[in-house]
């Protein structure tokens, strides 16, 4: 397996950060974990400073909250691995899927793979969230001629040469459509593999709202029609 860089944007995840790090570390492969704390206010950074003492884990903190996109960009700028995967700091996605997602890249069949929640096992995703994700993915397919089922998935996996060319500028929820648009514009097809997913509610800490979909759509349009 290639050496993996796990980029983890973190914001106010005190309740989950140690468990998700345990799960990522349990994946049997060579890897580094890069945690970017986006100015958490709940004590998450105190925990991360201790976790950063564990070999293979690096932590950095934004002094001002910049959004998920800003944290992902910071993390990608720090990678040393051959392949990059984005990992949310909650427990919605299962790191046990890493090996499965990396197989096509290891075989040399592709340089990018997305893990699709809509091809795999999906638990606790609301009907509204599912519909919104499908609508935004349909818009991406219409604009870019792709055939994705889950453009908004967290599990985006790509080789480091693609990572270095992304030059990400979206600060918040525009990060997923920006990554997708730029990879497609580089000339790559994006294959998908099924993953497991266990969504959390807004009461449990989910932060994205329906109106964030407008930001996603505007980002798609921006990177479809502007240089």
Secondary structure, 3 states (H helix, E strand, C coil): CCCEEEEEEECCCCCCHHHHHHHHHHCCCCEEEEEEECCCCCCHHHHHHHHCCCCCEEEEECCCCCCHHHHHHHHHCCCCCCEEEECCCCCCECHHHHHHHHHHHHCCCCCEEEEECCCCCEECCCHHHHHHHHHHHHHHHHHHCCCCCCCCCCCEEEEHHHHHHCCCCCCCCCHHHHHHHHHHHCCCCCEEEECCEECCCCCCCCCCCCCHHHHHHHHHHHHHHCC
